[in-house]
Amino acid sequence: MTEDNEPSINVENQKYKMIFVGDQGTGKTCILNRFATNQFDEQYQTTIGLDFQSKNVSIHDQDVRLLLYDTAGQEKFRSLIPMYIRESNIILLVYDITRKESFDNIPRWFSDVLNIKSNEAIYVLVGNKIDLKDQRKVTYNEGKKLADEKNIIFEEVSAKTGENFEELFRDKIYENEFEKRNYLNGDELVVNLDDEENKNKIKIDKNNFKKKSSKKSFCC
C-alpha cells in the first residue's frame, strides 16, 4: 500500500513516519499489528512490497499521528524501500531471537539504511519472539552489545504476547527520544486529524498494551 491510500488529513497535529525493516520472517508485520491494534493473528500473509497502517496517540498530552510502514524482507523487494526510509523519523531494525542469521544480517540492514538516510532518525534494534525463549539463538547481551556499538535503542519484545511493548514504544521512544529531539515542539511535519480520526485517538499507557495469550506459531 502506498501513501495514496493514506486517510485524508487536515493541518494541525504532528505526524511521524515509522518504518520496520529486517529479514523475512522476523515478525515485522506482527509487531506492527500488535502496536497498531493490540492484536496478534495466528494466520498471516507474507508482506509483498510494502504495507501501511496508522495510529493516533497522545504523547505528553499532545496529539501525534504515526504512519506505520511494514516492508518486505525478501531481497527482490529491497528496491521499493528507499523512498520510504528517506522520510522516516523512526526506523525499527527487527530480528528473530530464534534465528541467528536474521541477527547477523542486521549490520547490513543498518548500513543500507544509513546509505539512504542520515543518522537524524530514531534508530531502534528490536529482537522479536521472546515468548520462544527455549528456542533462543541470540542472547540479550548480544543484541545489547550491537545496539551499543551502533549507539541506538535496543529492546526485546514478543509480538505474540505484547511483552515489553510499553517499555519500547512509550518509555524508550516516546518519553525519551521524542523529548530529547524536541519532536513535540514543531521541529517536524505538522498535520491535523479530522474529527473521524480523532475519535480513534488513544493514550499510550498500560491499558493499551495488555498481554494476550494464544497458541504458539511462527509469526510473519
C-alpha positions in Angstrom: 0.0 0.0 0.0 1.3 3.5 -0.8 0.8 6.9 0.6 -2.0 7.4 -1.9 -4.1 5.1 0.3 -3.5 7.1 3.5 -6.5 8.6 5.1 -7.0 12.3 4.4 -5.7 14.8 6.9 -6.1 18.5 7.6 -3.5 20.6 9.3 -2.5 20.9 13.0 -1.2 17.9 14.9 2.2 16.4 14.3 2.8 13.2 12.2 5.8 10.9 12.1 6.8 8.0 9.9 7.8 4.8 11.5 9.2 2.0 9.2 10.0 -1.6 10.0 12.9 -3.3 8.2 14.7 -6.7 8.6 14.8 -10.2 7.2 11.6 -12.0 6.1 10.0 -14.0 8.9 11.3 -11.9 11.8 7.8 -10.7 12.8 7.7 -7.2 11.5 4.1 -7.5 10.4 3.2 -9.0 13.8 4.9 -6.2 15.7 3.2 -3.5 13.6 -0.2 -5.2 14.1 0.3 -5.6 17.9 1.4 -2.0 18.2 -1.4 -0.6 15.9 -4.3 -2.7 17.1 -3.1 -4.6 20.1 -3.9 -7.9 18.3 -1.9 -10.9 17.2 -3.1 -13.1 14.3 -2.1 -16.7 14.2 -2.6 -16.7 10.5 -0.5 -14.2 8.5 0.5 -13.5 4.9 4.0 -12.5 3.9 4.3 -8.8 3.2 4.5 -8.2 -0.6 6.5 -5.0 -1.2 5.2 -2.6 1.5 2.1 -2.2 3.7 0.7 0.7 5.6 -1.2 1.4 8.8 -1.6 4.4 11.0 -2.1 5.0 14.7 -3.1 8.1 16.6 -1.5 8.6 20.0 -1.2 11.1 22.8 2.4 11.8 24.0 2.9 14.2 26.9 -0.7 15.4 26.3 0.0 16.2 22.6 -1.8 14.5 19.7 0.5 12.7 17.4 -0.2 10.6 14.2 2.1 7.8 13.5 2.3 6.5 9.9 3.5 2.8 10.1 5.2 1.2 7.1 5.8 -2.5 7.0 8.5 -3.6 4.5 9.0 -7.0 2.9 12.2 -8.8 3.9 12.8 -10.5 0.6 15.7 -9.4 -1.4 13.6 -8.8 -4.5 11.7 -6.0 -2.8 14.6 -4.0 -1.4 14.4 -1.6 -4.3 11.0 -0.4 -3.0 12.2 0.6 0.4 14.5 3.6 -0.1 11.7 6.1 -0.9 10.0 5.4 2.4 13.2 5.3 4.5 14.2 8.8 3.3 11.3 10.5 5.0 11.1 8.2 8.1 11.5 9.6 11.6 11.7 6.2 13.4 13.4 3.1 11.9 13.0 -0.2 13.6 15.5 -2.9 12.6 13.9 -6.3 13.5 15.5 -9.7 14.0 14.2 -13.0 15.4 15.9 -14.2 18.6 15.4 -17.8 17.4 17.2 -17.2 14.1 20.9 -16.2 14.3 21.1 -15.4 10.6 18.4 -12.7 11.0 20.6 -11.1 13.7 23.8 -11.4 11.7 22.1 -9.6 8.8 21.2 -6.5 11.0 24.5 -4.7 10.3 23.8 -4.9 6.6 20.3 -3.6 7.0 21.7 -0.8 9.2 24.3 0.1 6.6 21.8 0.0 3.8 19.5 2.4 5.7 22.4 4.8 6.5 23.3 4.9 2.8 19.8 6.1 2.1 19.2 8.3 5.2 21.4 10.2 7.6 21.6 9.3 11.3 19.0 12.0 12.1 16.2 9.4 12.6 15.5 7.5 15.8 17.0 4.0 15.2 15.8 1.0 17.2 17.1 -2.6 17.3 14.3 -5.0 18.1 14.7 -8.6 19.0 11.3 -10.3 18.5 9.7 -13.6 19.7 11.0 -13.7 23.3 7.9 -15.9 24.0 10.1 -18.6 22.3 12.9 -18.4 24.9 13.5 -22.1 24.8 14.5 -21.7 21.1 16.7 -18.7 21.6 19.8 -18.5 19.4 20.7 -14.8 20.1 21.3 -13.7 23.7 20.0 -10.4 25.1 23.6 -9.4 25.7 24.5 -9.9 22.0 21.6 -7.6 21.0 22.5 -5.0 23.6 26.2 -5.1 22.5 25.3 -4.5 18.9 22.9 -1.6 19.8 25.5 0.0 22.0 28.1 -0.2 19.1 25.6 1.5 16.8 24.5 3.9 19.6 20.8 3.1 19.0 17.9 2.0 21.2 17.5 -1.7 22.0 14.7 -3.8 23.3 13.5 -7.4 23.1 9.7 -8.0 22.6 7.1 -10.5 21.9 4.5 -9.6 19.2 2.5 -12.6 20.3 2.1 -11.6 24.0 2.8 -7.9 23.8 5.6 -8.2 26.3 7.9 -5.1 26.5 5.8 -3.1 24.0 5.1 -0.4 26.6 8.8 -0.3 27.6 9.9 0.1 24.0 7.3 2.5 22.5 6.3 4.6 25.4 9.3 4.6 27.6 12.2 4.4 25.2 10.9 6.0 22.1 8.1 8.5 23.1 9.1 9.7 26.5 12.9 9.6 25.9 13.7 10.2 22.3 10.8 12.4 21.4 11.5 14.8 24.2 15.3 14.7 23.7 14.9 15.5 20.0 12.2 18.2 20.6 9.8 16.3 18.3 6.8 17.7 20.2 7.7 21.3 19.7 7.2 21.7 15.9 10.5 20.5 14.7 9.0 18.1 12.2 6.0 17.8 9.8 2.8 19.2 11.2 -0.7 17.9 10.3 -4.2 17.8 11.7 -6.6 14.9 12.1 -10.2 15.2 11.1 -13.0 14.5 13.6 -13.5 10.9 12.4 -9.8 10.1 13.1 -9.8 11.9 16.4 -12.5 9.5 17.7 -9.9 6.7 17.5 -7.1 8.6 19.3 -5.7 6.6 22.3 -3.4 7.3 25.1 0.0 5.5 25.4 -0.4 3.8 28.7 -0.5 0.3 30.2 -4.1 -0.2 29.2 -3.1 -0.2 25.5 -0.5 -3.0 26.0 -2.3 -5.8 27.8 -0.6 -9.1 27.3 -2.6 -11.5 25.2 -2.1 -15.3 25.2 -2.5 -17.5 22.2 -1.1 -20.7 20.7 2.5 -20.9 19.6 3.0 -20.1 15.9 5.7 -18.8 13.6 5.0 -15.2 13.1 5.4 -13.3 9.8 
